[in-house]
Amino acid sequence: MTNSRPRHYFGFHYRILRFLGLGWWHHPEEGKTTNFPGWYLYYSIVTQVVWVAGFVGLETIDPFVGEKEMDRFMFSLSFVITHNLTLIKLYIFFFKNVDIQEIVRTLEIELYDYYQNIEKNRKTVKISKIITGSFIFFGWLTIGNGNVYGTIQDLHWKSLVATLNDTSQIPVRTLPQPIYIPWNYQKDKSYIPTFVLETVGLLWTGHIVMTIDTFIASVILHMGAQFEILNEAITTAYDRTMTSLREGIRPEDSGHQGQQSSILSVEDSNERIVHAFIPKEEIDAALQKTFRNCFRQHQVLINCVEKFSRTYSYGFMTQLLSSMAAICVVMVQVSQDASSFKSVRLITSVAFFFAMITQLGMQCFTGNELTLQAERISDAVMQCKWERIPTRQRRLLLMMMMRAQRPLRLTAAGFTNMDNACFLAIMKAAYSYYAVLSQRQE
């Protein structure tokens, strides 16, 4: 079981994407790319019209209709920014899904034609699940606490209304989350269905955001892990070839050489035995095959990363814009809730703040790790015992080293790179805007 290769790297994401109406994503081994078969097309149209076009549209209207308290306005605006800019990501998932599926197929299927570390792949799948779980946790915490806060506020409203007489003016009954509702929902008969509608809408749109972002971060994480595996493949290429050739030599033939090599390491011992019993031409051919596979694996990975960068370039740009604006707005909200000691609302704001940071950080950090692992290919070449292989075979190693010295980066529409420096720049910019907004409110 431990040696079996992991399958369905993104099975959890695929199931949620299907349920949300974002396409019937197929696993790579199925050999299918049709994402809207038969009845599912109509299901997808209905869900996107109701929950994306309809619900997000009502969210967008809310901040700009009627008089709003500053804390309600800022909290509403943070959701509007996040959900509206996600529409660009939806466009990519709807119309670039074939390209994304080909990238996933490369990671899950095609790279197993070359050297792989099963245990490393298994750990990467586990880490991607942890990232997904942490982001969903903060998302649920945000929506759940928002509903708790709204329920408490509604109970206060009911208790206040119970003390009023018939001539008193009844205060407006509010929903847990700020959203524009075009019908009257002040009475229980309409308020409860509206409450449920809002909760389902927030969960639906929230899961769209969380699923897309964690899926993209997981893809980047797997690409970075594949470069790490390639580093291992190149570093061990010479020794793996010697070990493979050594296995073809009968023990009785190598007995005398094995006794003489007892003081040597296993790798050096294998090399001595192989050179003693196998013709040089056969050794050279085996080394050439091993290093050529490493070269091809490097090319497959480079093409995969470059295709992914082109496909999701505007998605990264959307992420940066939405994160910078949303983090700034939520920081203002958190400072206001902390100053007024609104405990339940403060938990909601803090949870949303951490969700926004996680949303941005997991793509920047995985993108930075991908770039670092790609650059380390040149170090792996220097450590692969290149001096022991024939001179004419070193050309492939030189080409890999030269390509590795040109950074392989994910970019946000060419404006900036998705890395740790980008994350820090966004956080600094968000804090600067927060400082300006705070001063204006004072």
Residue pairs with C-beta under 8 A, 6 or more apart in sequence:
2 118
2 119
3 118
4 118
5 112
5 116
5 118
5 121
6 118
6 121
6 122
6 125
7 27
7 29
7 108
8 14
8 27
8 108
9 104
9 107
9 108
9 125
9 128
9 218
9 222
10 25
10 104
10 128
10 215
10 218
10 219
11 27
12 129
12 132
13 25
13 132
13 211
13 214
13 215
13 218
14 25
14 26
14 27
16 207
16 211
17 23
17 25
17 93
17 211
17 215
18 24
18 25
18 40
20 47
20 204
20 207
20 208
20 211
21 43
21 44
21 45
21 46
21 47
21 48
22 44
22 90
22 93
22 94
22 208
22 211
22 212
23 35
23 36
23 44
23 93
23 94
23 97
24 34
24 35
24 36
24 37
24 40
25 35
25 97
25 101
26 32
26 33
26 34
26 35
26 101
27 108
28 101
28 104
28 105
28 108
28 109
29 108
29 109
33 97
33 98
33 101
35 97
36 44
47 204
48 90
51 200
51 201
51 204
51 205
52 87
52 90
52 205
52 208
55 179
55 201
55 204
55 205
56 83
56 84
56 87
56 205
58 179
58 180
58 181
58 182
59 76
59 79
59 80
59 83
59 178
59 179
59 180
59 205
60 80
60 84
61 180
62 76
62 80
62 178
62 179
62 180
63 73
63 76
63 77
63 80
63 178
65 180
68 76
68 178
70 336
70 441
71 333
71 336
71 337
71 345
72 178
73 178
74 329
74 330
74 332
74 333
74 336
75 177
75 178
75 329
75 333
75 349
76 177
76 178
76 179
77 329
78 326
78 329
78 330
78 333
78 352
78 356
79 177
79 178
81 322
81 325
81 326
81 329
82 209
82 322
82 326
82 356
83 205
83 209
85 318
85 321
85 322
86 205
86 208
86 209
86 212
86 318
86 322
88 314
88 315
88 318
89 212
89 315
89 318
89 319
90 208
90 212
92 100
92 311
92 312
92 314
92 315
93 100
93 212
96 311
96 312
99 307
99 311
100 219
100 308
100 311
100 312
102 307
103 219
103 304
103 307
103 308
103 311
104 219
106 300
106 304
107 219
107 222
107 223
107 226
107 304
110 300
111 226
111 297
111 300
111 301
114 233
114 293
114 294
114 296
114 297
114 300
115 229
115 230
115 232
115 233
115 240
115 293
115 294
115 297
116 229
117 229
117 232
120 225
120 228
120 229
120 232
121 222
121 225
121 229
124 221
124 222
124 225
127 221
128 214
128 217
128 218
128 221
128 222
131 214
131 217
131 218
131 221
131 362
132 210
132 214
132 218
134 358
135 210
135 213
135 214
135 355
135 358
135 359
135 362
136 207
136 210
136 214
138 351
138 352
138 354
138 355
138 358
139 206
139 207
139 209
139 210
139 355
141 347
141 348
141 351
141 355
142 206
142 348
142 351
142 352
142 355
143 177
143 199
143 202
143 203
143 206
145 344
145 345
145 347
145 348
145 351
146 176
146 177
146 202
146 348
147 176
147 177
147 199
148 344
149 176
149 342
149 344
149 345
149 348
150 174
150 175
150 176
150 177
150 195
151 176
152 344
153 174
153 176
154 173
154 174
154 191
157 171
157 173
157 174
160 171
161 170
161 171
164 170
170 186
172 186
173 185
173 186
173 191
175 181
175 185
175 194
175 195
175 198
176 195
176 198
176 199
177 198
177 202
179 198
179 201
181 194
183 190
183 194
184 190
185 191
185 194
209 359
213 319
213 359
213 362
213 363
214 362
216 312
216 315
216 363
217 362
217 363
217 366
219 308
220 308
220 363
220 366
220 367
220 370
220 410
221 366
221 369
223 301
223 304
223 305
223 308
223 370
224 366
224 369
224 370
224 372
224 373
225 373
226 301
227 301
227 370
227 373
227 374
227 376
227 377
228 373
228 376
230 294
230 297
230 298
230 301
230 377
230 380
231 373
231 376
231 377
231 379
231 380
232 380
233 293
233 294
233 297
234 294
234 377
234 380
234 381
234 384
234 400
235 380
235 383
235 384
236 384
237 287
237 290
237 291
237 294
237 384
238 287
238 290
238 384
238 385
238 388
238 389
239 267
239 270
239 385
240 290
241 283
241 286
241 287
241 290
242 267
242 270
242 271
242 274
243 267
243 270
244 286
245 270
245 274
245 278
245 282
245 283
245 286
246 254
246 270
246 273
246 274
248 278
249 273
249 274
249 277
249 278
253 277
254 273
254 276
254 277
257 272
257 273
257 276
257 277
258 269
258 273
260 272
261 268
261 269
261 272
261 273
262 269
264 272
271 388
274 283
275 283
284 389
284 390
284 393
287 389
287 390
287 393
288 393
291 389
291 393
291 396
291 397
292 396
294 396
294 400
295 396
295 399
295 400
298 377
298 400
298 403
301 374
302 374
302 403
302 408
305 370
305 374
305 408
305 410
306 408
308 410
309 409
309 410
309 411
312 410
313 411
313 412
313 413
313 414
314 413
316 363
316 410
316 411
316 412
316 413
316 418
317 412
317 413
317 415
319 359
319 360
319 363
319 412
320 360
320 412
320 416
320 422
320 426
323 356
323 359
323 360
323 426
323 430
324 426
324 429
324 430
324 433
325 430
326 356
327 353
327 356
327 357
327 360
327 426
327 427
327 430
328 429
328 430
328 431
328 433
328 434
328 437
330 349
330 352
330 353
330 356
331 353
331 430
331 431
331 434
332 434
332 437
332 438
332 441
333 349
333 352
334 346
334 349
334 350
334 353
335 434
335 438
337 345
337 346
337 349
338 346
357 427
360 423
360 426
361 423
363 418
364 418
364 419
364 420
364 422
364 423
364 426
365 420
365 423
367 409
367 410
367 417
367 418
367 419
368 418
368 419
368 420
370 408
370 410
371 407
371 408
371 409
371 410
371 417
371 419
374 404
374 407
374 408
375 404
375 405
375 407
375 408
376 404
377 400
377 401
377 403
377 404
378 400
378 401
378 404
378 405
381 397
381 400
381 401
381 404
382 401
384 397
386 394
386 397
409 417
409 418
409 419
410 417
410 418
411 417
411 418
412 418
412 422
416 422
416 425
